[in-house]
Amino acid sequence: MLDALKMGDSVKTAAGIHGKVTALDDQVVTLEIATGVKIKIDKPFVTTVVK
């Protein structure tokens, strides 16, 4: 699932944070959690892609 992540996916993290993927690399995912608010998390903490 983590290898299939792409920009624009809506995801949920292990901490329960919901956001949209705005950037990603091998180890870090950047999520927009509110308009203009972006956070970086370690990729393994993404647990679910929300449909």
mmCIF entry with sequence, helices, sheets and N, C-alpha, C, O atoms, coordinates in Angstrom:
data_MODEL
# 
_entry.id   MODEL 
# 
_entity.id                         1 
_entity.type                       polymer 
_entity.pdbx_number_of_molecules   1 
# 
_entity_poly.entity_id                      1 
_entity_poly.type                           'polypeptide(L)' 
_entity_poly.nstd_linkage                   no 
_entity_poly.nstd_monomer                   no 
_entity_poly.pdbx_seq_one_letter_code       MLDALKMGDSVKTAAGIHGKVTALDDQVVTLEIATGVKIKIDKPFVTTVVK 
_entity_poly.pdbx_seq_one_letter_code_can   MLDALKMGDSVKTAAGIHGKVTALDDQVVTLEIATGVKIKIDKPFVTTVVK 
_entity_poly.pdbx_strand_id                 A 
# 
loop_
_entity_poly_seq.entity_id 
_entity_poly_seq.num 
_entity_poly_seq.mon_id 
_entity_poly_seq.hetero 
1 1  MET n 
1 2  LEU n 
1 3  ASP n 
1 4  ALA n 
1 5  LEU n 
1 6  LYS n 
1 7  MET n 
1 8  GLY n 
1 9  ASP n 
1 10 SER n 
1 11 VAL n 
1 12 LYS n 
1 13 THR n 
1 14 ALA n 
1 15 ALA n 
1 16 GLY n 
1 17 ILE n 
1 18 HIS n 
1 19 GLY n 
1 20 LYS n 
1 21 VAL n 
1 22 THR n 
1 23 ALA n 
1 24 LEU n 
1 25 ASP n 
1 26 ASP n 
1 27 GLN n 
1 28 VAL n 
1 29 VAL n 
1 30 THR n 
1 31 LEU n 
1 32 GLU n 
1 33 ILE n 
1 34 ALA n 
1 35 THR n 
1 36 GLY n 
1 37 VAL n 
1 38 LYS n 
1 39 ILE n 
1 40 LYS n 
1 41 ILE n 
1 42 ASP n 
1 43 LYS n 
1 44 PRO n 
1 45 PHE n 
1 46 VAL n 
1 47 THR n 
1 48 THR n 
1 49 VAL n 
1 50 VAL n 
1 51 LYS n 
# 
_struct_asym.id          A 
_struct_asym.entity_id   1 
# 
loop_
_struct_conf.conf_type_id 
_struct_conf.id 
_struct_conf.pdbx_PDB_helix_id 
_struct_conf.beg_label_comp_id 
_struct_conf.beg_label_asym_id 
_struct_conf.beg_label_seq_id 
_struct_conf.pdbx_beg_PDB_ins_code 
_struct_conf.end_label_comp_id 
_struct_conf.end_label_asym_id 
_struct_conf.end_label_seq_id 
_struct_conf.pdbx_end_PDB_ins_code 
_struct_conf.beg_auth_comp_id 
_struct_conf.beg_auth_asym_id 
_struct_conf.beg_auth_seq_id 
_struct_conf.end_auth_comp_id 
_struct_conf.end_auth_asym_id 
_struct_conf.end_auth_seq_id 
_struct_conf.pdbx_PDB_helix_class 
_struct_conf.details 
_struct_conf.pdbx_PDB_helix_length 
HELX_P HELX_P1 AA1 LEU A 2  ? ALA A 4  ? LEU A 2  ALA A 4  5 ? 3 
HELX_P HELX_P2 AA2 LYS A 43 ? PHE A 45 ? LYS A 43 PHE A 45 5 ? 3 
# 
_struct_conf_type.id          HELX_P 
_struct_conf_type.criteria    ? 
_struct_conf_type.reference   ? 
# 
_struct_sheet.id               AA1 
_struct_sheet.type             ? 
_struct_sheet.number_strands   5 
_struct_sheet.details          ? 
# 
loop_
_struct_sheet_order.sheet_id 
_struct_sheet_order.range_id_1 
_struct_sheet_order.range_id_2 
_struct_sheet_order.offset 
_struct_sheet_order.sense 
AA1 1 2 ? anti-parallel 
AA1 2 3 ? anti-parallel 
AA1 3 4 ? anti-parallel 
AA1 4 5 ? anti-parallel 
# 
loop_
_struct_sheet_range.sheet_id 
_struct_sheet_range.id 
_struct_sheet_range.beg_label_comp_id 
_struct_sheet_range.beg_label_asym_id 
_struct_sheet_range.beg_label_seq_id 
_struct_sheet_range.pdbx_beg_PDB_ins_code 
_struct_sheet_range.end_label_comp_id 
_struct_sheet_range.end_label_asym_id 
_struct_sheet_range.end_label_seq_id 
_struct_sheet_range.pdbx_end_PDB_ins_code 
_struct_sheet_range.beg_auth_comp_id 
_struct_sheet_range.beg_auth_asym_id 
_struct_sheet_range.beg_auth_seq_id 
_struct_sheet_range.end_auth_comp_id 
_struct_sheet_range.end_auth_asym_id 
_struct_sheet_range.end_auth_seq_id 
AA1 1 VAL A 37 ? ASP A 42 ? VAL A 37 ASP A 42 
AA1 2 VAL A 28 ? ALA A 34 ? VAL A 28 ALA A 34 
AA1 3 HIS A 18 ? LEU A 24 ? HIS A 18 LEU A 24 
AA1 4 SER A 10 ? THR A 13 ? SER A 10 THR A 13 
AA1 5 VAL A 46 ? VAL A 50 ? VAL A 46 VAL A 50 
# 
loop_
_atom_site.group_PDB 
_atom_site.id 
_atom_site.type_symbol 
_atom_site.label_atom_id 
_atom_site.label_alt_id 
_atom_site.label_comp_id 
_atom_site.label_asym_id 
_atom_site.label_entity_id 
_atom_site.label_seq_id 
_atom_site.pdbx_PDB_ins_code 
_atom_site.Cartn_x 
_atom_site.Cartn_y 
_atom_site.Cartn_z 
_atom_site.occupancy 
_atom_site.B_iso_or_equiv 
_atom_site.pdbx_formal_charge 
_atom_site.auth_seq_id 
_atom_site.auth_comp_id 
_atom_site.auth_asym_id 
_atom_site.auth_atom_id 
_atom_site.pdbx_PDB_model_num 
ATOM 1   N N  . MET A 1 1  ? 0.825   -1.189 0.000  1.00 0.00 ? 1  MET A N  1 
ATOM 2   C CA . MET A 1 1  ? 0.000   0.000  0.000  1.00 0.00 ? 1  MET A CA 1 
ATOM 3   C C  . MET A 1 1  ? 0.871   1.255  0.000  1.00 0.00 ? 1  MET A C  1 
ATOM 4   O O  . MET A 1 1  ? 0.581   2.215  -0.714 1.00 0.00 ? 1  MET A O  1 
ATOM 5   N N  . LEU A 1 2  ? 1.931   1.246  0.796  1.00 0.00 ? 2  LEU A N  1 
ATOM 6   C CA . LEU A 1 2  ? 2.790   2.421  0.877  1.00 0.00 ? 2  LEU A CA 1 
ATOM 7   C C  . LEU A 1 2  ? 3.499   2.701  -0.449 1.00 0.00 ? 2  LEU A C  1 
ATOM 8   O O  . LEU A 1 2  ? 3.698   3.860  -0.814 1.00 0.00 ? 2  LEU A O  1 
ATOM 9   N N  . ASP A 1 3  ? 3.877   1.652  -1.165 1.00 0.00 ? 3  ASP A N  1 
ATOM 10  C CA . ASP A 1 3  ? 4.538   1.844  -2.453 1.00 0.00 ? 3  ASP A CA 1 
ATOM 11  C C  . ASP A 1 3  ? 3.599   2.426  -3.498 1.00 0.00 ? 3  ASP A C  1 
ATOM 12  O O  . ASP A 1 3  ? 4.054   3.035  -4.467 1.00 0.00 ? 3  ASP A O  1 
ATOM 13  N N  . ALA A 1 4  ? 2.287   2.245  -3.313 1.00 0.00 ? 4  ALA A N  1 
ATOM 14  C CA . ALA A 1 4  ? 1.304   2.731  -4.274 1.00 0.00 ? 4  ALA A CA 1 
ATOM 15  C C  . ALA A 1 4  ? 0.815   4.147  -3.959 1.00 0.00 ? 4  ALA A C  1 
ATOM 16  O O  . ALA A 1 4  ? 0.014   4.697  -4.715 1.00 0.00 ? 4  ALA A O  1 
ATOM 17  N N  . LEU A 1 5  ? 1.280   4.747  -2.860 1.00 0.00 ? 5  LEU A N  1 
ATOM 18  C CA . LEU A 1 5  ? 0.859   6.108  -2.526 1.00 0.00 ? 5  LEU A CA 1 
ATOM 19  C C  . LEU A 1 5  ? 1.239   7.068  -3.633 1.00 0.00 ? 5  LEU A C  1 
ATOM 20  O O  . LEU A 1 5  ? 2.302   6.948  -4.243 1.00 0.00 ? 5  LEU A O  1 
ATOM 21  N N  . LYS A 1 6  ? 0.345   8.035  -3.889 1.00 0.00 ? 6  LYS A N  1 
ATOM 22  C CA . LYS A 1 6  ? 0.645   9.052  -4.885 1.00 0.00 ? 6  LYS A CA 1 
ATOM 23  C C  . LYS A 1 6  ? 0.084   10.388 -4.424 1.00 0.00 ? 6  LYS A C  1 
ATOM 24  O O  . LYS A 1 6  ? -0.764  10.449 -3.533 1.00 0.00 ? 6  LYS A O  1 
ATOM 25  N N  . MET A 1 7  ? 0.566   11.439 -5.036 1.00 0.00 ? 7  MET A N  1 
ATOM 26  C CA . MET A 1 7  ? 0.085   12.765 -4.684 1.00 0.00 ? 7  MET A CA 1 
ATOM 27  C C  . MET A 1 7  ? -1.411  12.855 -4.944 1.00 0.00 ? 7  MET A C  1 
ATOM 28  O O  . MET A 1 7  ? -1.914  12.353 -5.949 1.00 0.00 ? 7  MET A O  1 
ATOM 29  N N  . GLY A 1 8  ? -2.110  13.500 -4.023 1.00 0.00 ? 8  GLY A N  1 
ATOM 30  C CA . GLY A 1 8  ? -3.558  13.656 -4.144 1.00 0.00 ? 8  GLY A CA 1 
ATOM 31  C C  . GLY A 1 8  ? -4.352  12.620 -3.374 1.00 0.00 ? 8  GLY A C  1 
ATOM 32  O O  . GLY A 1 8  ? -5.554  12.796 -3.176 1.00 0.00 ? 8  GLY A O  1 
ATOM 33  N N  . ASP A 1 9  ? -3.705  11.527 -2.926 1.00 0.00 ? 9  ASP A N  1 
ATOM 34  C CA . ASP A 1 9  ? -4.408  10.506 -2.135 1.00 0.00 ? 9  ASP A CA 1 
ATOM 35  C C  . ASP A 1 9  ? -4.828  11.085 -0.790 1.00 0.00 ? 9  ASP A C  1 
ATOM 36  O O  . ASP A 1 9  ? -4.072  11.833 -0.169 1.00 0.00 ? 9  ASP A O  1 
ATOM 37  N N  . SER A 1 10 ? -6.020  10.745 -0.343 1.00 0.00 ? 10 SER A N  1 
ATOM 38  C CA . SER A 1 10 ? -6.459  11.067 1.015  1.00 0.00 ? 10 SER A CA 1 
ATOM 39  C C  . SER A 1 10 ? -6.089  9.886  1.893  1.00 0.00 ? 10 SER A C  1 
ATOM 40  O O  . SER A 1 10 ? -6.384  8.737  1.565  1.00 0.00 ? 10 SER A O  1 
ATOM 41  N N  . VAL A 1 11 ? -5.438  10.180 3.020  1.00 0.00 ? 11 VAL A N  1 
ATOM 42  C CA . VAL A 1 11 ? -4.931  9.114  3.883  1.00 0.00 ? 11 VAL A CA 1 
ATOM 43  C C  . VAL A 1 11 ? -5.254  9.384  5.343  1.00 0.00 ? 11 VAL A C  1 
ATOM 44  O O  . VAL A 1 11 ? -5.642  10.490 5.720  1.00 0.00 ? 11 VAL A O  1 
ATOM 45  N N  . LYS A 1 12 ? -5.084  8.342  6.158  1.00 0.00 ? 12 LYS A N  1 
ATOM 46  C CA . LYS A 1 12 ? -5.190  8.434  7.607  1.00 0.00 ? 12 LYS A CA 1 
ATOM 47  C C  . LYS A 1 12 ? -3.904  7.871  8.184  1.00 0.00 ? 12 LYS A C  1 
ATOM 48  O O  . LYS A 1 12 ? -3.383  6.869  7.695  1.00 0.00 ? 12 LYS A O  1 
ATOM 49  N N  . THR A 1 13 ? -3.389  8.522  9.233  1.00 0.00 ? 13 THR A N  1 
ATOM 50  C CA . THR A 1 13 ? -2.149  8.077  9.858  1.00 0.00 ? 13 THR A CA 1 
ATOM 51  C C  . THR A 1 13 ? -2.441  7.225  11.084 1.00 0.00 ? 13 THR A C  1 
ATOM 52  O O  . THR A 1 13 ? -3.587  7.121  11.522 1.00 0.00 ? 13 THR A O  1 
ATOM 53  N N  . ALA A 1 14 ? -1.401  6.620  11.630 1.00 0.00 ? 14 ALA A N  1 
ATOM 54  C CA . ALA A 1 14 ? -1.537  5.808  12.839 1.00 0.00 ? 14 ALA A CA 1 
ATOM 55  C C  . ALA A 1 14 ? -2.018  6.650  14.022 1.00 0.00 ? 14 ALA A C  1 
ATOM 56  O O  . ALA A 1 14 ? -2.606  6.114  14.961 1.00 0.00 ? 14 ALA A O  1 
ATOM 57  N N  . ALA A 1 15 ? -1.777  7.952  13.985 1.00 0.00 ? 15 ALA A N  1 
ATOM 58  C CA . ALA A 1 15 ? -2.210  8.842  15.066 1.00 0.00 ? 15 ALA A CA 1 
ATOM 59  C C  . ALA A 1 15 ? -3.634  9.348  14.855 1.00 0.00 ? 15 ALA A C  1 
ATOM 60  O O  . ALA A 1 15 ? -4.160  10.093 15.682 1.00 0.00 ? 15 ALA A O  1 
ATOM 61  N N  . GLY A 1 16 ? -4.264  8.938  13.734 1.00 0.00 ? 16 GLY A N  1 
ATOM 62  C CA . GLY A 1 16 ? -5.628  9.360  13.464 1.00 0.00 ? 16 GLY A CA 1 
ATOM 63  C C  . GLY A 1 16 ? -5.741  10.668 12.708 1.00 0.00 ? 16 GLY A C  1 
ATOM 64  O O  . GLY A 1 16 ? -6.832  11.228 12.610 1.00 0.00 ? 16 GLY A O  1 
ATOM 65  N N  . ILE A 1 17 ? -4.640  11.167 12.173 1.00 0.00 ? 17 ILE A N  1 
ATOM 66  C CA . ILE A 1 17 ? -4.657  12.408 11.409 1.00 0.00 ? 17 ILE A CA 1 
ATOM 67  C C  . ILE A 1 17 ? -5.080  12.097 9.971  1.00 0.00 ? 17 ILE A C  1 
ATOM 68  O O  . ILE A 1 17 ? -4.561  11.174 9.344  1.00 0.00 ? 17 ILE A O  1 
ATOM 69  N N  . HIS A 1 18 ? -6.023  12.877 9.469  1.00 0.00 ? 18 HIS A N  1 
ATOM 70  C CA . HIS A 1 18 ? -6.490  12.734 8.102  1.00 0.00 ? 18 HIS A CA 1 
ATOM 71  C C  . HIS A 1 18 ? -5.891  13.860 7.270  1.00 0.00 ? 18 HIS A C  1 
ATOM 72  O O  . HIS A 1 18 ? -5.816  14.999 7.731  1.00 0.00 ? 18 HIS A O  1 
ATOM 73  N N  . GLY A 1 19 ? -5.467  13.551 6.050  1.00 0.00 ? 19 GLY A N  1 
ATOM 74  C CA . GLY A 1 19 ? -4.908  14.594 5.197  1.00 0.00 ? 19 GLY A CA 1 
ATOM 75  C C  . GLY A 1 19 ? -4.757  14.119 3.772  1.00 0.00 ? 19 GLY A C  1 
ATOM 76  O O  . GLY A 1 19 ? -5.015  12.959 3.451  1.00 0.00 ? 19 GLY A O  1 
ATOM 77  N N  . LYS A 1 20 ? -4.334  15.041 2.922  1.00 0.00 ? 20 LYS A N  1 
ATOM 78  C CA . LYS A 1 20 ? -4.107  14.745 1.510  1.00 0.00 ? 20 LYS A CA 1 
ATOM 79  C C  . LYS A 1 20 ? -2.616  14.798 1.233  1.00 0.00 ? 20 LYS A C  1 
ATOM 80  O O  . LYS A 1 20 ? -1.936  15.728 1.665  1.00 0.00 ? 20 LYS A O  1 
ATOM 81  N N  . VAL A 1 21 ? -2.102  13.804 0.514  1.00 0.00 ? 21 VAL A N  1 
ATOM 82  C CA . VAL A 1 21 ? -0.678  13.737 0.174  1.00 0.00 ? 21 VAL A CA 1 
ATOM 83  C C  . VAL A 1 21 ? -0.358  14.840 -0.828 1.00 0.00 ? 21 VAL A C  1 
ATOM 84  O O  . VAL A 1 21 ? -0.948  14.908 -1.906 1.00 0.00 ? 21 VAL A O  1 
ATOM 85  N N  . THR A 1 22 ? 0.597   15.711 -0.450 1.00 0.00 ? 22 THR A N  1 
ATOM 86  C CA . THR A 1 22 ? 1.010   16.779 -1.356 1.00 0.00 ? 22 THR A CA 1 
ATOM 87  C C  . THR A 1 22 ? 2.432   16.579 -1.868 1.00 0.00 ? 22 THR A C  1 
ATOM 88  O O  . THR A 1 22 ? 2.828   17.192 -2.859 1.00 0.00 ? 22 THR A O  1 
ATOM 89  N N  . ALA A 1 23 ? 3.200   15.724 -1.196 1.00 0.00 ? 23 ALA A N  1 
ATOM 90  C CA . ALA A 1 23 ? 4.561   15.393 -1.642 1.00 0.00 ? 23 ALA A CA 1 
ATOM 91  C C  . ALA A 1 23 ? 4.973   14.110 -0.938 1.00 0.00 ? 23 ALA A C  1 
ATOM 92  O O  . ALA A 1 23 ? 4.510   13.809 0.162  1.00 0.00 ? 23 ALA A O  1 
ATOM 93  N N  . LEU A 1 24 ? 5.853   13.359 -1.593 1.00 0.00 ? 24 LEU A N  1 
ATOM 94  C CA . LEU A 1 24 ? 6.366   12.154 -0.958 1.00 0.00 ? 24 LEU A CA 1 
ATOM 95  C C  . LEU A 1 24 ? 7.697   11.764 -1.555 1.00 0.00 ? 24 LEU A C  1 
ATOM 96  O O  . LEU A 1 24 ? 7.999   12.060 -2.711 1.00 0.00 ? 24 LEU A O  1 
ATOM 97  N N  . ASP A 1 25 ? 8.488   11.089 -0.734 1.00 0.00 ? 25 ASP A N  1 
ATOM 98  C CA . ASP A 1 25 ? 9.728   10.482 -1.208 1.00 0.00 ? 25 ASP A CA 1 
ATOM 99  C C  . ASP A 1 25 ? 9.830   9.101  -0.571 1.00 0.00 ? 25 ASP A C  1 
ATOM 100 O O  . ASP A 1 25 ? 8.825   8.569  -0.101 1.00 0.00 ? 25 ASP A O  1 
ATOM 101 N N  . ASP A 1 26 ? 10.996  8.526  -0.546 1.00 0.00 ? 26 ASP A N  1 
ATOM 102 C CA . ASP A 1 26 ? 11.137  7.154  -0.044 1.00 0.00 ? 26 ASP A CA 1 
ATOM 103 C C  . ASP A 1 26 ? 10.768  6.996  1.415  1.00 0.00 ? 26 ASP A C  1 
ATOM 104 O O  . ASP A 1 26 ? 10.299  5.929  1.814  1.00 0.00 ? 26 ASP A O  1 
ATOM 105 N N  . GLN A 1 27 ? 10.969  8.042  2.239  1.00 0.00 ? 27 GLN A N  1 
ATOM 106 C CA . GLN A 1 27 ? 10.776  7.888  3.672  1.00 0.00 ? 27 GLN A CA 1 
ATOM 107 C C  . GLN A 1 27 ? 9.807   8.879  4.305  1.00 0.00 ? 27 GLN A C  1 
ATOM 108 O O  . GLN A 1 27 ? 9.337   8.641  5.418  1.00 0.00 ? 27 GLN A O  1 
ATOM 109 N N  . VAL A 1 28 ? 9.496   9.983  3.629  1.00 0.00 ? 28 VAL A N  1 
ATOM 110 C CA . VAL A 1 28 ? 8.683   11.046 4.227  1.00 0.00 ? 28 VAL A CA 1 
ATOM 111 C C  . VAL A 1 28 ? 7.498   11.375 3.328  1.00 0.00 ? 28 VAL A C  1 
ATOM 112 O O  . VAL A 1 28 ? 7.619   11.429 2.104  1.00 0.00 ? 28 VAL A O  1 
ATOM 113 N N  . VAL A 1 29 ? 6.348   11.593 3.965  1.00 0.00 ? 29 VAL A N  1 
ATOM 114 C CA . VAL A 1 29 ? 5.132   12.004 3.259  1.00 0.00 ? 29 VAL A CA 1 
ATOM 115 C C  . VAL A 1 29 ? 4.724   13.365 3.805  1.00 0.00 ? 29 VAL A C  1 
ATOM 116 O O  . VAL A 1 29 ? 4.701   13.572 5.019  1.00 0.00 ? 29 VAL A O  1 
ATOM 117 N N  . THR A 1 30 ? 4.405   14.289 2.911  1.00 0.00 ? 30 THR A N  1 
ATOM 118 C CA . THR A 1 30 ? 3.886   15.588 3.328  1.00 0.00 ? 30 THR A CA 1 
ATOM 119 C C  . THR A 1 30 ? 2.376   15.567 3.139  1.00 0.00 ? 30 THR A C  1 
ATOM 120 O O  . THR A 1 30 ? 1.873   15.274 2.055  1.00 0.00 ? 30 THR A O  1 
ATOM 121 N N  . LEU A 1 31 ? 1.655   15.887 4.230  1.00 0.00 ? 31 LEU A N  1 
ATOM 122 C CA . LEU A 1 31 ? 0.193   15.893 4.201  1.00 0.00 ? 31 LEU A CA 1 
ATOM 123 C C  . LEU A 1 31 ? -0.317  17.305 4.404  1.00 0.00 ? 31 LEU A C  1 
ATOM 124 O O  . LEU A 1 31 ? 0.205   18.057 5.227  1.00 0.00 ? 31 LEU A O  1 
ATOM 125 N N  . GLU A 1 32 ? -1.351  17.659 3.639  1.00 0.00 ? 32 GLU A N  1 
ATOM 126 C CA . GLU A 1 32 ? -2.071  18.901 3.896  1.00 0.00 ? 32 GLU A CA 1 
ATOM 127 C C  . GLU A 1 32 ? -3.258  18.524 4.764  1.00 0.00 ? 32 GLU A C  1 
ATOM 128 O O  . GLU A 1 32 ? -4.145  17.788 4.331  1.00 0.00 ? 32 GLU A O  1 
ATOM 129 N N  . ILE A 1 33 ? -3.272  19.036 6.001  1.00 0.00 ? 33 ILE A N  1 
ATOM 130 C CA . ILE A 1 33 ? -4.317  18.646 6.948  1.00 0.00 ? 33 ILE A CA 1 
ATOM 131 C C  . ILE A 1 33 ? -5.400  19.714 7.079  1.00 0.00 ? 33 ILE A C  1 
ATOM 132 O O  . ILE A 1 33 ? -6.458  19.455 7.652  1.00 0.00 ? 33 ILE A O  1 
ATOM 133 N N  . ALA A 1 34 ? -5.149  20.893 6.561  1.00 0.00 ? 34 ALA A N  1 
ATOM 134 C CA . ALA A 1 34 ? -6.118  21.983 6.454  1.00 0.00 ? 34 ALA A CA 1 
ATOM 135 C C  . ALA A 1 34 ? -5.585  22.888 5.347  1.00 0.00 ? 34 ALA A C  1 
ATOM 136 O O  . ALA A 1 34 ? -4.424  22.768 4.956  1.00 0.00 ? 34 ALA A O  1 
ATOM 137 N N  . THR A 1 35 ? -6.405  23.772 4.849  1.00 0.00 ? 35 THR A N  1 
ATOM 138 C CA . THR A 1 35 ? -5.965  24.639 3.770  1.00 0.00 ? 35 THR A CA 1 
ATOM 139 C C  . THR A 1 35 ? -4.706  25.394 4.173  1.00 0.00 ? 35 THR A C  1 
ATOM 140 O O  . THR A 1 35 ? -4.716  26.195 5.108  1.00 0.00 ? 35 THR A O  1 
ATOM 141 N N  . GLY A 1 36 ? -3.622  25.124 3.452  1.00 0.00 ? 36 GLY A N  1 
ATOM 142 C CA . GLY A 1 36 ? -2.353  25.798 3.712  1.00 0.00 ? 36 GLY A CA 1 
ATOM 143 C C  . GLY A 1 36 ? -1.549  25.263 4.881  1.00 0.00 ? 36 GLY A C  1 
ATOM 144 O O  . GLY A 1 36 ? -0.483  25.797 5.183  1.00 0.00 ? 36 GLY A O  1 
ATOM 145 N N  . VAL A 1 37 ? -2.036  24.211 5.554  1.00 0.00 ? 37 VAL A N  1 
ATOM 146 C CA . VAL A 1 37 ? -1.330  23.639 6.701  1.00 0.00 ? 37 VAL A CA 1 
ATOM 147 C C  . VAL A 1 37 ? -0.782  22.278 6.296  1.00 0.00 ? 37 VAL A C  1 
ATOM 148 O O  . VAL A 1 37 ? -1.544  21.345 6.039  1.00 0.00 ? 37 VAL A O  1 
ATOM 149 N N  . LYS A 1 38 ? 0.547   22.167 6.240  1.00 0.00 ? 38 LYS A N  1 
ATOM 150 C CA . LYS A 1 38 ? 1.191   20.928 5.811  1.00 0.00 ? 38 LYS A CA 1 
ATOM 151 C C  . LYS A 1 38 ? 2.099   20.403 6.910  1.00 0.00 ? 38 LYS A C  1 
ATOM 152 O O  . LYS A 1 38 ? 2.773   21.164 7.605  1.00 0.00 ? 38 LYS A O  1 
ATOM 153 N N  . ILE A 1 39 ? 2.098   19.083 7.050  1.00 0.00 ? 39 ILE A N  1 
ATOM 154 C CA . ILE A 1 39 ? 2.980   18.427 8.010  1.00 0.00 ? 39 ILE A CA 1 
ATOM 155 C C  . ILE A 1 39 ? 3.743   17.319 7.289  1.00 0.00 ? 39 ILE A C  1 
ATOM 156 O O  . ILE A 1 39 ? 3.284   16.787 6.279  1.00 0.00 ? 39 ILE A O  1 
ATOM 157 N N  . LYS A 1 40 ? 4.900   16.985 7.818  1.00 0.00 ? 40 LYS A N  1 
ATOM 158 C CA . LYS A 1 40 ? 5.686   15.876 7.282  1.00 0.00 ? 40 LYS A CA 1 
ATOM 159 C C  . LYS A 1 40 ? 5.651   14.746 8.292  1.00 0.00 ? 40 LYS A C  1 
ATOM 160 O O  . LYS A 1 40 ? 5.817   14.967 9.492  1.00 0.00 ? 40 LYS A O  1 
ATOM 161 N N  . ILE A 1 41 ? 5.433   13.519 7.796  1.00 0.00 ? 41 ILE A N  1 
ATOM 162 C CA . ILE A 1 41 ? 5.440   12.345 8.665  1.00 0.00 ? 41 ILE A CA 1 
ATOM 163 C C  . ILE A 1 41 ? 6.268   11.256 8.004  1.00 0.00 ? 41 ILE A C  1 
ATOM 164 O O  . ILE A 1 41 ? 6.481   11.268 6.792  1.00 0.00 ? 41 ILE A O  1 
ATOM 165 N N  . ASP A 1 42 ? 6.728   10.320 8.811  1.00 0.00 ? 42 ASP A N  1 
ATOM 166 C CA . ASP A 1 42 ? 7.429   9.164  8.268  1.00 0.00 ? 42 ASP A CA 1 
ATOM 167 C C  . ASP A 1 42 ? 6.422   8.280  7.540  1.00 0.00 ? 42 ASP A C  1 
ATOM 168 O O  . ASP A 1 42 ? 5.324   8.034  8.039  1.00 0.00 ? 42 ASP A O  1 
ATOM 169 N N  . LYS A 1 43 ? 6.797   7.814  6.384  1.00 0.00 ? 43 LYS A N  1 
ATOM 170 C CA . LYS A 1 43 ? 5.906   7.041  5.522  1.00 0.00 ? 43 LYS A CA 1 
ATOM 171 C C  . LYS A 1 43 ? 5.255   5.830  6.210  1.00 0.00 ? 43 LYS A C  1 
ATOM 172 O O  . LYS A 1 43 ? 4.078   5.568  5.963  1.00 0.00 ? 43 LYS A O  1 
ATOM 173 N N  . PRO A 1 44 ? 5.977   5.081  7.066  1.00 0.00 ? 44 PRO A N  1 
ATOM 174 C CA . PRO A 1 44 ? 5.345   3.913  7.693  1.00 0.00 ? 44 PRO A CA 1 
ATOM 175 C C  . PRO A 1 44 ? 4.143   4.235  8.599  1.00 0.00 ? 44 PRO A C  1 
ATOM 176 O O  . PRO A 1 44 ? 3.376   3.337  8.945  1.00 0.00 ? 44 PRO A O  1 
ATOM 177 N N  . PHE A 1 45 ? 3.976   5.505  8.981  1.00 0.00 ? 45 PHE A N  1 
ATOM 178 C CA . PHE A 1 45 ? 2.855   5.868  9.841  1.00 0.00 ? 45 PHE A CA 1 
ATOM 179 C C  . PHE A 1 45 ? 1.558   6.116  9.072  1.00 0.00 ? 45 PHE A C  1 
ATOM 180 O O  . PHE A 1 45 ? 0.513   6.340  9.683  1.00 0.00 ? 45 PHE A O  1 
ATOM 181 N N  . VAL A 1 46 ? 1.614   6.079  7.741  1.00 0.00 ? 46 VAL A N  1 
ATOM 182 C CA . VAL A 1 46 ? 0.377   6.114  6.944  1.00 0.00 ? 46 VAL A CA 1 
ATOM 183 C C  . VAL A 1 46 ? -0.225  4.724  7.017  1.00 0.00 ? 46 VAL A C  1 
ATOM 184 O O  . VAL A 1 46 ? 0.414   3.749  6.621  1.00 0.00 ? 46 VAL A O  1 
ATOM 185 N N  . THR A 1 47 ? -1.457  4.622  7.522  1.00 0.00 ? 47 THR A N  1 
ATOM 186 C CA . THR A 1 47 ? -2.060  3.307  7.719  1.00 0.00 ? 47 THR A CA 1 
ATOM 187 C C  . THR A 1 47 ? -3.166  2.980  6.740  1.00 0.00 ? 47 THR A C  1 
ATOM 188 O O  . THR A 1 47 ? -3.418  1.807  6.464  1.00 0.00 ? 47 THR A O  1 
ATOM 189 N N  . THR A 1 48 ? -3.839  4.007  6.201  1.00 0.00 ? 48 THR A N  1 
ATOM 190 C CA . THR A 1 48 ? -5.016  3.761  5.356  1.00 0.00 ? 48 THR A CA 1 
ATOM 191 C C  . THR A 1 48 ? -5.091  4.800  4.259  1.00 0.00 ? 48 THR A C  1 
ATOM 192 O O  . THR A 1 48 ? -4.853  5.984  4.495  1.00 0.00 ? 48 THR A O  1 
ATOM 193 N N  . VAL A 1 49 ? -5.423  4.353  3.055  1.00 0.00 ? 49 VAL A N  1 
ATOM 194 C CA . VAL A 1 49 ? -5.792  5.278  1.976  1.00 0.00 ? 49 VAL A CA 1 
ATOM 195 C C  . VAL A 1 49 ? -7.317  5.335  1.995  1.00 0.00 ? 49 VAL A C  1 
ATOM 196 O O  . VAL A 1 49 ? -7.990  4.316  1.841  1.00 0.00 ? 49 VAL A O  1 
ATOM 197 N N  . VAL A 1 50 ? -7.851  6.545  2.185  1.00 0.00 ? 50 VAL A N  1 
ATOM 198 C CA . VAL A 1 50 ? -9.296  6.750  2.290  1.00 0.00 ? 50 VAL A CA 1 
ATOM 199 C C  . VAL A 1 50 ? -9.868  6.908  0.897  1.00 0.00 ? 50 VAL A C  1 
ATOM 200 O O  . VAL A 1 50 ? -9.392  7.728  0.111  1.00 0.00 ? 50 VAL A O  1 
ATOM 201 N N  . LYS A 1 51 ? -10.888 6.124  0.591  1.00 0.00 ? 51 LYS A N  1 
ATOM 202 C CA . LYS A 1 51 ? -11.511 6.178  -0.736 1.00 0.00 ? 51 LYS A CA 1 
ATOM 203 C C  . LYS A 1 51 ? -12.502 7.303  -0.813 1.00 0.00 ? 51 LYS A C  1 
ATOM 204 O O  . LYS A 1 51 ? -13.127 7.505  -1.854 1.00 0.00 ? 51 LYS A O  1 
# 
